Amino acid sequence: MHNELPPPSLTWCLFLDVDGTLIELADSPFDSCADADLTTLLSHVAERLGGAVALVSGRSIDYLDALFAPLRLPAAGLHGVERRKASGIMHGASFIDTQLDRARAALKALVAAHPGTLLEDKGRTIAVHFRLAPQSEPAVADLVRRVAAQLGTNYHIQGGKMMLEIKPRGFSKAAAINAFMHEPPFTGRTPVFVGDDLTDQDGFRTVEDAGGISIAVGDRVHGQFMLVGVAQVRDWLRRISALHDMHHA
């Protein structure tokens, strides 16, 4: 892994994880917030790169739109279960997956019995967070495993930072990035993916295989390059947003 990042380029397309990459991780998934400066910065970066900037997150696209309003970037939500192309067309509609209803009931009871754990129901996926109750991890892991097993092979467990999520199988951030790379305005550009969590590792491989660049934020994942945290990611984005001036200098 190199620490000297490659100089930013107008030929890049960017894929950005959100929590822990663009914004600090909050104790509760419901407390995250983006500031106006970040929204403005993202909009400048997207402008410089001809719109080739996509958010790739475990959050829903509705949540991302609310977070970065009024900006509506191309986005993959729920770890790739839903995706909005640059054209605005949505793949994977948002809906409440009733097949998860039994899991909802079981996980609701689990969270009620373990103070500090939180249930995040995203409609097509369902997550339990234990950041505020790390001692509950074994109990959470045990029940999530049993609940997922009852759902059969169409669902699987996605691990993340102090959370476990049940989601439909066959979707991933890597697959979403790959789909974006075959669509305008991303095609023909060098893909760069910035992420901080285990769910981002496959995406790193996808961009590396396409001759692109992987940048890990912190030390939970391994990319070709590393940024220490959210503040460094923003400094790096500012360098991209300043490219325009160099271009015309």
C-alpha positions in Angstrom: 0.0 0.0 0.0 1.3 3.4 -0.9 0.7 6.6 1.1 1.5 9.0 -1.7 -1.7 9.3 -3.5 -1.7 9.6 -7.3 -2.3 13.2 -8.6 -6.0 13.8 -9.3 -7.1 13.6 -12.9 -10.0 14.9 -14.9 -10.2 11.5 -16.6 -11.3 9.8 -13.3 -14.7 8.5 -12.3 -15.3 8.4 -8.6 -17.2 5.9 -6.5 -17.6 7.0 -2.9 -18.7 5.2 0.2 -20.6 7.5 2.6 -20.5 6.5 6.3 -17.0 6.5 7.6 -15.7 7.9 4.3 -17.5 11.1 3.5 -19.1 11.6 7.0 -18.0 10.5 10.4 -19.6 7.4 11.8 -22.3 8.3 14.4 -23.2 6.2 17.4 -26.6 5.6 15.9 -27.2 5.2 12.2 -30.1 7.7 12.6 -27.7 10.5 13.8 -25.6 10.9 10.7 -25.5 14.3 9.0 -23.8 16.0 6.2 -22.9 19.7 6.2 -23.5 22.2 3.4 -19.7 22.4 2.7 -19.5 18.7 1.9 -22.6 18.9 -0.4 -21.1 21.9 -2.2 -17.7 20.1 -2.5 -19.3 17.0 -4.0 -21.3 19.0 -6.5 -18.0 20.8 -7.6 -16.2 17.5 -7.9 -19.1 16.0 -10.0 -19.0 19.1 -12.2 -15.2 18.7 -12.8 -15.6 15.0 -13.7 -18.5 15.5 -16.1 -21.0 14.0 -13.6 -19.0 10.8 -13.2 -19.3 10.6 -9.4 -21.5 8.0 -7.7 -22.3 7.3 -4.0 -22.0 3.6 -3.1 -23.5 2.9 0.3 -25.4 0.6 2.6 -27.9 3.3 3.0 -31.1 3.7 0.9 -31.0 6.1 -2.0 -33.8 8.0 -0.4 -31.7 8.5 2.7 -28.7 9.6 0.6 -30.8 12.1 -1.3 -32.1 13.5 2.1 -28.5 13.6 3.4 -27.1 15.5 0.5 -30.1 17.5 -0.6 -30.5 19.2 -3.0 -27.8 17.2 -4.7 -29.0 13.9 -6.4 -25.9 12.0 -7.5 -25.9 8.6 -9.3 -26.1 6.2 -6.4 -26.1 2.6 -5.3 -28.0 2.0 -2.1 -28.4 -1.0 0.3 -25.1 -2.4 -0.8 -26.2 -2.5 -4.5 -29.7 -3.8 -4.0 -31.0 -0.5 -5.5 -29.2 1.7 -8.0 -29.9 5.0 -9.8 -28.1 5.6 -13.1 -26.7 9.0 -14.1 -29.8 9.3 -16.3 -32.0 9.1 -13.2 -33.4 5.6 -14.1 -33.8 3.4 -11.0 -32.9 -0.3 -10.9 -34.3 -2.2 -7.9 -37.3 -0.4 -6.7 -37.7 0.5 -3.0 -40.3 -1.6 -1.4 -41.0 -3.4 1.9 -39.9 -7.0 1.4 -42.6 -9.0 3.2 -40.5 -12.1 3.1 -38.5 -10.4 5.9 -41.5 -10.0 8.1 -40.6 -12.9 10.4 -37.1 -11.6 10.6 -38.4 -8.2 11.5 -40.5 -9.6 14.4 -37.6 -11.7 15.7 -35.0 -8.8 15.5 -37.5 -6.3 17.1 -37.8 -8.7 20.1 -33.9 -9.1 20.1 -33.4 -5.3 20.2 -36.0 -4.9 22.9 -34.2 -7.4 25.1 -30.7 -5.8 24.5 -30.7 -2.1 25.4 -28.3 -0.1 23.3 -28.8 -2.3 20.2 -30.7 -0.6 17.3 -32.9 -2.0 14.5 -32.6 -0.3 11.1 -35.3 -1.5 8.7 -34.5 -0.4 5.2 -37.4 -2.1 3.5 -35.5 -4.6 1.4 -32.8 -5.2 4.0 -32.8 -5.1 7.8 -29.8 -4.4 10.1 -29.0 -4.6 13.8 -26.4 -2.2 15.1 -24.6 -2.9 18.4 -22.1 0.0 18.5 -23.6 1.3 21.8 -23.8 -2.3 23.2 -20.7 -4.2 22.1 -21.3 -6.8 24.8 -24.5 -7.8 22.9 -22.6 -8.9 19.8 -22.6 -12.7 20.5 -26.4 -12.7 21.1 -27.0 -10.5 18.1 -24.8 -12.6 15.8 -26.4 -15.8 17.0 -30.0 -14.7 16.4 -29.2 -13.0 13.1 -27.6 -16.2 11.9 -30.6 -18.3 12.9 -33.1 -15.8 11.4 -31.1 -15.7 8.1 -31.0 -19.5 7.9 -34.8 -19.6 8.1 -35.0 -17.3 5.1 -33.3 -19.8 2.8 -30.6 -19.2 0.2 -32.0 -16.0 -1.3 -30.8 -14.0 1.6 -27.4 -13.7 3.3 -25.8 -11.8 6.1 -23.6 -8.7 5.4 -21.3 -7.7 8.2 -20.2 -4.1 8.8 -18.9 -1.9 11.5 -20.6 -3.0 14.7 -23.6 -4.2 12.7 -25.0 -7.2 10.9 -27.5 -6.9 8.1 -29.8 -9.4 6.3 -30.0 -8.7 2.6 -31.0 -10.4 -0.6 -28.2 -12.4 -2.2 -26.6 -11.5 -5.5 -26.1 -7.8 -4.9 -22.9 -6.1 -3.9 -21.2 -2.7 -4.1 -18.7 -4.4 -6.6 -21.5 -5.4 -9.0 -23.0 -1.9 -8.7 -19.6 -0.3 -9.5 -19.2 -2.6 -12.4 -22.6 -1.6 -13.9 -21.8 2.1 -13.5 -18.5 1.6 -15.3 -20.4 0.4 -18.4 -22.7 3.4 -18.5 -22.1 7.1 -19.4 -20.7 9.3 -18.0 -18.5 6.6 -16.3 -17.4 4.7 -19.4 -13.9 5.2 -20.6 -12.7 6.8 -17.4 -10.3 5.5 -14.8 -12.4 4.2 -11.8 -11.4 5.3 -8.3 -13.2 3.8 -5.3 -12.9 5.2 -1.8 -14.2 3.2 1.1 -13.6 2.2 4.7 -15.5 -1.0 5.5 -15.3 -4.7 4.8 -18.3 -4.3 2.3 -15.9 -2.1 0.2 -13.2 -4.7 -0.3 -14.8 -6.4 -3.4 -15.4 -3.0 -4.9 -11.6 -2.3 -4.5 -10.9 -5.5 -6.5 -13.3 -4.5 -9.2 -11.7 -1.1 -9.9 -8.2 -2.5 -9.6 -9.1 -5.2 -12.2 -10.3 -2.4 -14.5 -7.0 -0.6 -14.2 -8.4 1.8 -11.6 -7.4 3.0 -8.1 -8.5 1.8 -4.7 -8.2 4.1 -1.7 -8.9 2.7 1.8 -10.0 5.1 4.6 -8.5 3.9 7.9 -7.1 0.4 8.4 -10.1 -1.9 8.3 -9.8 -2.5 4.6 -6.8 -2.7 2.3 -6.6 -0.6 -0.9 -3.6 0.4 -3.0 -3.6 3.8 -1.2 -4.7 5.0 2.2 -6.3 8.1 3.7 -6.4 8.3 7.5 -10.0 9.5 7.9 -12.9 11.7 6.8 -11.0 15.0 7.0 -8.3 13.7 4.7 -10.9 12.4 2.2 -12.3 16.0 2.1 -8.9 17.5 1.6 -8.3 15.0 -1.3 -11.7 15.9 -2.8 -10.8 19.6 -2.7 -7.7 18.8 -4.8 -10.0 17.3 -7.4 -12.4 20.2 -7.3 -9.4 22.6 -7.9 -8.4 20.7 -11.1 -10.5 23.1 -13.2 -8.3 26.0 -12.3 -5.1 24.2 -13.1 -6.7 23.0 -16.4 -7.3 26.6 -17.5 -4.1 28.0 -16.0 
